[in-house]
Amino acid sequence: MNEEVTTFLNSGLLDKYLIGATTFNETEEVEAYISKYPEVQNAYDTLQHNLEIVAKSNAVEAPKRILETILNELDDAPVVQLKPRIRDRKWYKLSVAASVAALIFAGTSYLFYNQNQKLNKENQVVVEEIFDLRGDIEMNNKKLDEVMAQFKRLNDPETYKYIMQGNDRAKNLKTVAYINPKEKTSMIDVVSLPQLPEEKCYQIWADLQGKMVSLGILTETDRQLKRIPFTENANGLNITIEPRGGNTVASLENTVAEISLR
């Protein structure tokens, strides 16, 4: 093998030509060497064959030191005169393009799969949020129905309003009782309650023919319309100060507010 051919094969132009990376002038130079020198033609055919195998297996790199191996083989192998197969480079380009397209398709499919999984998770979150929202709406509707029912009772002509104000022992105490004898309902709205020691509490009673019946304990948390047991034929209502937790017998000496229902 003469020095000119060796220099050309070591220049890397043949490799660039195989992958379509040569300029117009470099392409003419390579094709001239292939046509003129059988050794270059043989090296080109060998390189093309090996790279076609690589392309078919979707490889992206040619085997390392392939040109050096081919040159060593050419030194011992007989020279075979072959016709140039310049157009085979187009087939190789198509193979590489097909391999690249397959890789792009695989990458795109994987990307779409990940996006689909992410969307599925987001959809599940949205579904759960909608379910929770429906629960909240149902709860709010229920509360609204209760409020509307309370307002309906308050606006009922049969509902009587009684204001209970504290005496000297609890001057700032004020509650409003709403009693409907026809519907047999009783409600109380705690407007203000003076603070008591921790061991004491306020308790409301119904006076039923001289017997005091407990209707429950009043606290700061009752500062809203609250239903209390209806006591038919009650003569009045009393609020007393009792030990913490309430009492079974009213401490009338500790009465802080009272009204007559007659």
C-alpha positions as a LaTeX table, in Angstrom:
\begin{tabular}{lrrr}
\hline
Residue & $x$ (\AA) & $y$ (\AA) & $z$ (\AA) \\
\hline
Met1 & 0.00 & 0.00 & 0.00 \\
Asn2 & 1.55 & 3.31 & $-1.09$ \\
Glu3 & 2.06 & 6.23 & 1.22 \\
Glu4 & $-0.61$ & 8.39 & $-0.44$ \\
Val5 & $-3.33$ & 5.78 & 0.15 \\
Thr6 & $-2.21$ & 5.24 & 3.75 \\
Thr7 & $-2.28$ & 8.98 & 4.42 \\
Phe8 & $-5.77$ & 9.25 & 2.92 \\
Leu9 & $-7.14$ & 6.31 & 4.94 \\
Asn10 & $-5.66$ & 7.76 & 8.14 \\
Ser11 & $-7.21$ & 11.21 & 7.44 \\
Gly12 & $-10.69$ & 10.12 & 8.50 \\
Leu13 & $-12.32$ & 11.41 & 5.32 \\
Leu14 & $-13.60$ & 7.96 & 4.44 \\
Asp15 & $-15.40$ & 7.72 & 7.80 \\
Lys16 & $-16.92$ & 11.16 & 7.35 \\
Tyr17 & $-17.99$ & 10.23 & 3.84 \\
Leu18 & $-19.78$ & 7.13 & 5.13 \\
Ile19 & $-21.91$ & 9.14 & 7.52 \\
Gly20 & $-22.53$ & 11.99 & 5.09 \\
Ala21 & $-20.46$ & 14.56 & 6.98 \\
Thr22 & $-18.11$ & 15.61 & 4.15 \\
Thr23 & $-18.24$ & 18.90 & 2.28 \\
Phe24 & $-18.76$ & 19.03 & $-1.47$ \\
Asn25 & $-15.01$ & 19.18 & $-2.18$ \\
Glu26 & $-14.25$ & 16.41 & 0.35 \\
Thr27 & $-16.92$ & 14.21 & $-1.24$ \\
Glu28 & $-15.33$ & 14.64 & $-4.68$ \\
Glu29 & $-11.91$ & 13.82 & $-3.22$ \\
Val30 & $-13.13$ & 10.65 & $-1.49$ \\
Glu31 & $-15.00$ & 9.39 & $-4.53$ \\
Ala32 & $-11.93$ & 10.02 & $-6.66$ \\
Tyr33 & $-9.80$ & 7.90 & $-4.30$ \\
Ile34 & $-12.41$ & 5.14 & $-4.28$ \\
Ser35 & $-12.46$ & 5.07 & $-8.07$ \\
Lys36 & $-8.71$ & 5.26 & $-8.43$ \\
Tyr37 & $-7.39$ & 2.98 & $-5.66$ \\
Pro38 & $-8.67$ & $-0.57$ & $-5.11$ \\
Glu39 & $-7.32$ & $-0.47$ & $-1.55$ \\
Val40 & $-9.58$ & 2.51 & $-0.77$ \\
Gln41 & $-12.51$ & 0.78 & $-2.47$ \\
Asn42 & $-11.92$ & $-2.35$ & $-0.37$ \\
Ala43 & $-11.65$ & $-0.28$ & 2.83 \\
Tyr44 & $-14.85$ & 1.59 & 1.91 \\
Asp45 & $-16.77$ & $-1.66$ & 1.29 \\
Thr46 & $-15.58$ & $-3.15$ & 4.55 \\
Leu47 & $-16.43$ & $-0.03$ & 6.52 \\
Gln48 & $-19.84$ & 0.21 & 4.87 \\
His49 & $-20.64$ & $-3.41$ & 5.63 \\
Asn50 & $-19.68$ & $-3.08$ & 9.29 \\
Leu51 & $-21.56$ & 0.17 & 9.71 \\
Glu52 & $-24.68$ & $-1.28$ & 8.08 \\
Ile53 & $-24.64$ & $-4.01$ & 10.71 \\
Val54 & $-24.31$ & $-1.36$ & 13.41 \\
Ala55 & $-27.18$ & 0.63 & 11.92 \\
Lys56 & $-29.44$ & $-2.41$ & 11.76 \\
Ser57 & $-28.85$ & $-3.11$ & 15.46 \\
Asn58 & $-29.73$ & 0.52 & 16.33 \\
Ala59 & $-26.20$ & 1.26 & 17.50 \\
Val60 & $-25.12$ & 4.87 & 17.46 \\
Glu61 & $-21.36$ & 4.44 & 17.42 \\
Ala62 & $-19.07$ & 2.56 & 15.08 \\
Pro63 & $-16.71$ & 0.02 & 16.64 \\
Lys64 & $-13.58$ & 1.67 & 18.05 \\
Arg65 & $-10.31$ & 1.42 & 16.09 \\
Ile66 & $-12.17$ & $-0.16$ & 13.16 \\
Leu67 & $-10.07$ & 1.68 & 10.58 \\
Glu68 & $-6.84$ & 0.53 & 12.19 \\
Thr69 & $-8.05$ & $-3.09$ & 12.13 \\
Ile70 & $-9.05$ & $-2.80$ & 8.46 \\
Leu71 & $-5.64$ & $-1.36$ & 7.53 \\
Asn72 & $-3.88$ & $-4.27$ & 9.24 \\
Glu73 & $-6.06$ & $-6.72$ & 7.33 \\
Leu74 & $-5.44$ & $-4.93$ & 4.03 \\
Asp75 & $-1.69$ & $-5.38$ & 4.41 \\
Asp76 & $-2.13$ & $-9.17$ & 4.27 \\
Ala77 & $-5.29$ & $-9.54$ & 2.17 \\
Pro78 & $-5.17$ & $-9.73$ & $-1.63$ \\
Val79 & $-6.52$ & $-6.73$ & $-3.49$ \\
Val80 & $-9.85$ & $-7.38$ & $-5.15$ \\
Gln81 & $-11.01$ & $-5.07$ & $-7.91$ \\
Leu82 & $-14.63$ & $-4.01$ & $-7.23$ \\
Lys83 & $-16.81$ & $-1.49$ & $-8.89$ \\
Pro84 & $-17.53$ & 1.62 & $-6.88$ \\
Arg85 & $-20.80$ & 1.54 & $-4.98$ \\
Ile86 & $-21.18$ & 5.22 & $-4.32$ \\
Arg87 & $-24.94$ & 5.03 & $-4.21$ \\
Asp88 & $-24.87$ & 2.51 & $-1.34$ \\
Arg89 & $-24.12$ & 5.47 & 0.93 \\
Lys90 & $-27.69$ & 6.65 & 0.39 \\
Trp91 & $-29.02$ & 3.33 & 1.68 \\
Tyr92 & $-26.83$ & 3.67 & 4.76 \\
Lys93 & $-28.13$ & 7.17 & 5.38 \\
Leu94 & $-31.67$ & 5.84 & 5.18 \\
Ser95 & $-30.78$ & 3.09 & 7.65 \\
Val96 & $-29.30$ & 5.58 & 10.08 \\
Ala97 & $-32.31$ & 7.86 & 9.63 \\
Ala98 & $-34.65$ & 4.94 & 10.28 \\
Ser99 & $-32.72$ & 4.02 & 13.41 \\
Val100 & $-32.80$ & 7.59 & 14.66 \\
Ala101 & $-36.52$ & 7.79 & 13.90 \\
Ala102 & $-37.09$ & 4.57 & 15.84 \\
Leu103 & $-35.19$ & 5.97 & 18.82 \\
Ile104 & $-37.12$ & 9.24 & 18.64 \\
Phe105 & $-40.40$ & 7.31 & 18.43 \\
Ala106 & $-39.43$ & 5.21 & 21.45 \\
Gly107 & $-38.42$ & 8.30 & 23.42 \\
Thr108 & $-41.60$ & 10.13 & 22.44 \\
Ser109 & $-43.72$ & 7.12 & 23.39 \\
Tyr110 & $-42.02$ & 6.95 & 26.79 \\
Leu111 & $-42.56$ & 10.67 & 27.29 \\
Phe112 & $-46.24$ & 10.36 & 26.39 \\
Tyr113 & $-46.55$ & 7.39 & 28.74 \\
Asn114 & $-45.08$ & 9.38 & 31.63 \\
Gln115 & $-47.32$ & 12.33 & 30.83 \\
Asn116 & $-50.33$ & 10.02 & 30.69 \\
Gln117 & $-49.44$ & 8.53 & 34.09 \\
Lys118 & $-49.05$ & 12.02 & 35.51 \\
Leu119 & $-52.39$ & 13.09 & 34.06 \\
Asn120 & $-54.04$ & 9.98 & 35.52 \\
Lys121 & $-52.70$ & 10.86 & 38.98 \\
Glu122 & $-53.83$ & 14.47 & 38.57 \\
Asn123 & $-57.26$ & 13.29 & 37.45 \\
Gln124 & $-57.49$ & 11.05 & 40.51 \\
Val125 & $-56.62$ & 14.01 & 42.74 \\
Val126 & $-59.27$ & 16.11 & 40.99 \\
Val127 & $-61.85$ & 13.34 & 41.44 \\
Glu128 & $-61.04$ & 13.10 & 45.15 \\
Glu129 & $-61.24$ & 16.88 & 45.52 \\
Ile130 & $-64.60$ & 16.90 & 43.73 \\
Phe131 & $-65.81$ & 14.13 & 46.04 \\
Asp132 & $-64.68$ & 16.13 & 49.09 \\
Leu133 & $-66.24$ & 19.25 & 47.63 \\
Arg134 & $-69.55$ & 17.46 & 47.18 \\
Gly135 & $-69.38$ & 16.35 & 50.80 \\
Asp136 & $-68.71$ & 19.93 & 51.88 \\
Ile137 & $-71.58$ & 21.17 & 49.73 \\
Glu138 & $-73.95$ & 18.61 & 51.21 \\
Met139 & $-72.85$ & 19.56 & 54.73 \\
Asn140 & $-73.24$ & 23.27 & 53.97 \\
Asn141 & $-76.67$ & 22.64 & 52.45 \\
Lys142 & $-77.66$ & 20.75 & 55.58 \\
Lys143 & $-76.48$ & 23.62 & 57.78 \\
Leu144 & $-78.29$ & 26.08 & 55.54 \\
Asp145 & $-81.47$ & 24.04 & 55.84 \\
Glu146 & $-81.12$ & 24.09 & 59.61 \\
Val147 & $-80.58$ & 27.87 & 59.61 \\
Met148 & $-83.58$ & 28.38 & 57.35 \\
Ala149 & $-85.67$ & 26.17 & 59.63 \\
Gln150 & $-84.58$ & 28.26 & 62.63 \\
Phe151 & $-85.47$ & 31.50 & 60.89 \\
Lys152 & $-88.80$ & 30.01 & 59.92 \\
Arg153 & $-89.48$ & 29.19 & 63.57 \\
Leu154 & $-88.42$ & 32.66 & 64.68 \\
Asn155 & $-90.72$ & 34.30 & 62.13 \\
Asp156 & $-93.63$ & 32.06 & 63.05 \\
Pro157 & $-96.43$ & 34.20 & 64.58 \\
Glu158 & $-96.80$ & 31.52 & 67.27 \\
Thr159 & $-93.18$ & 32.01 & 68.43 \\
Tyr160 & $-92.79$ & 34.23 & 71.48 \\
Lys161 & $-89.62$ & 36.14 & 72.28 \\
Tyr162 & $-88.41$ & 36.55 & 75.88 \\
Ile163 & $-85.39$ & 38.67 & 76.83 \\
Met164 & $-83.53$ & 37.58 & 79.97 \\
Gln165 & $-81.21$ & 40.14 & 81.52 \\
Gly166 & $-78.89$ & 39.61 & 84.46 \\
Asn167 & $-79.40$ & 41.08 & 87.92 \\
Asp168 & $-76.77$ & 42.76 & 90.08 \\
Arg169 & $-74.79$ & 39.50 & 90.30 \\
Ala170 & $-74.39$ & 39.33 & 86.51 \\
Lys171 & $-75.22$ & 42.73 & 85.07 \\
Asn172 & $-73.83$ & 41.99 & 81.60 \\
Leu173 & $-75.75$ & 38.72 & 81.18 \\
Lys174 & $-78.24$ & 38.78 & 78.35 \\
Thr175 & $-80.02$ & 35.92 & 76.59 \\
Val176 & $-83.08$ & 35.71 & 74.36 \\
Ala177 & $-85.48$ & 32.79 & 74.53 \\
Tyr178 & $-87.82$ & 31.83 & 71.67 \\
Ile179 & $-90.72$ & 29.55 & 72.62 \\
Asn180 & $-93.40$ & 28.18 & 70.30 \\
Pro181 & $-96.12$ & 26.38 & 72.28 \\
Lys182 & $-97.86$ & 25.26 & 69.10 \\
Glu183 & $-94.80$ & 23.59 & 67.56 \\
Lys184 & $-93.50$ & 22.71 & 71.05 \\
Thr185 & $-90.05$ & 24.12 & 70.35 \\
Ser186 & $-87.71$ & 26.19 & 72.51 \\
Met187 & $-84.53$ & 28.01 & 71.46 \\
Ile188 & $-82.17$ & 30.32 & 73.27 \\
Asp189 & $-79.66$ & 32.83 & 71.95 \\
Val190 & $-76.85$ & 33.67 & 74.37 \\
Val191 & $-75.93$ & 37.31 & 73.72 \\
Ser192 & $-73.44$ & 37.80 & 76.54 \\
Leu193 & $-72.28$ & 35.88 & 79.62 \\
Pro194 & $-70.09$ & 37.41 & 82.31 \\
Gln195 & $-67.01$ & 35.35 & 83.05 \\
Leu196 & $-67.15$ & 32.99 & 86.03 \\
Pro197 & $-64.44$ & 31.21 & 88.02 \\
Glu198 & $-63.41$ & 27.87 & 86.52 \\
Glu199 & $-65.24$ & 25.93 & 89.22 \\
Lys200 & $-68.58$ & 27.63 & 88.38 \\
Cys201 & $-71.04$ & 27.59 & 85.44 \\
Tyr202 & $-74.38$ & 29.01 & 84.31 \\
Gln203 & $-77.38$ & 26.65 & 84.20 \\
Ile204 & $-80.86$ & 27.35 & 82.80 \\
Trp205 & $-84.02$ & 25.95 & 84.42 \\
Ala206 & $-87.73$ & 25.76 & 83.62 \\
Asp207 & $-90.15$ & 26.47 & 86.47 \\
Leu208 & $-92.77$ & 23.74 & 86.21 \\
Gln209 & $-95.38$ & 24.33 & 88.92 \\
Gly210 & $-92.73$ & 25.16 & 91.48 \\
Lys211 & $-90.35$ & 22.38 & 90.40 \\
Met212 & $-87.15$ & 23.46 & 88.66 \\
Val213 & $-86.32$ & 21.31 & 85.60 \\
Ser214 & $-82.79$ & 21.61 & 84.13 \\
Leu215 & $-82.63$ & 22.67 & 80.45 \\
Gly216 & $-78.84$ & 22.55 & 80.25 \\
Ile217 & $-75.63$ & 24.49 & 80.91 \\
Leu218 & $-74.89$ & 27.79 & 79.16 \\
Thr219 & $-71.34$ & 28.58 & 78.00 \\
Glu220 & $-69.55$ & 31.08 & 75.80 \\
Thr221 & $-69.74$ & 28.54 & 72.97 \\
Asp222 & $-73.53$ & 28.90 & 73.01 \\
Arg223 & $-73.34$ & 32.36 & 71.48 \\
Gln224 & $-75.62$ & 31.26 & 68.71 \\
Leu225 & $-79.18$ & 30.08 & 68.38 \\
Lys226 & $-79.40$ & 26.83 & 70.32 \\
Arg227 & $-82.31$ & 24.46 & 70.84 \\
Ile228 & $-83.24$ & 23.59 & 74.44 \\
Pro229 & $-85.81$ & 21.08 & 75.69 \\
Phe230 & $-89.40$ & 22.31 & 75.46 \\
Thr231 & $-91.24$ & 22.19 & 78.77 \\
Glu232 & $-94.98$ & 22.37 & 78.35 \\
Asn233 & $-96.93$ & 24.50 & 80.84 \\
Ala234 & $-93.72$ & 26.03 & 82.26 \\
Asn235 & $-94.35$ & 29.11 & 84.40 \\
Gly236 & $-90.95$ & 30.69 & 83.81 \\
Leu237 & $-87.23$ & 30.36 & 83.10 \\
Asn238 & $-84.36$ & 30.86 & 85.55 \\
Ile239 & $-80.57$ & 31.07 & 85.07 \\
Thr240 & $-78.47$ & 30.23 & 88.11 \\
Ile241 & $-74.82$ & 29.91 & 89.00 \\
Glu242 & $-73.97$ & 26.30 & 89.78 \\
Pro243 & $-70.84$ & 24.20 & 90.42 \\
Arg244 & $-68.86$ & 23.29 & 87.32 \\
Gly245 & $-70.61$ & 20.54 & 85.36 \\
Gly246 & $-74.08$ & 21.57 & 86.50 \\
Asn247 & $-76.35$ & 20.64 & 89.37 \\
Thr248 & $-79.34$ & 18.35 & 89.79 \\
Val249 & $-81.11$ & 20.84 & 92.05 \\
Ala250 & $-81.36$ & 24.53 & 91.24 \\
Ser251 & $-79.54$ & 26.90 & 93.59 \\
Leu252 & $-82.27$ & 29.53 & 93.54 \\
Glu253 & $-80.27$ & 31.70 & 95.93 \\
Asn254 & $-77.74$ & 32.03 & 93.08 \\
Thr255 & $-80.29$ & 33.12 & 90.48 \\
Val256 & $-78.85$ & 35.75 & 88.10 \\
Ala257 & $-81.77$ & 36.06 & 85.61 \\
Glu258 & $-85.44$ & 35.03 & 85.42 \\
Ile259 & $-88.57$ & 35.64 & 83.37 \\
Ser260 & $-92.20$ & 34.65 & 83.62 \\
Leu261 & $-93.87$ & 32.80 & 80.75 \\
Arg262 & $-97.38$ & 33.64 & 81.98 \\
\hline
\end{tabular}
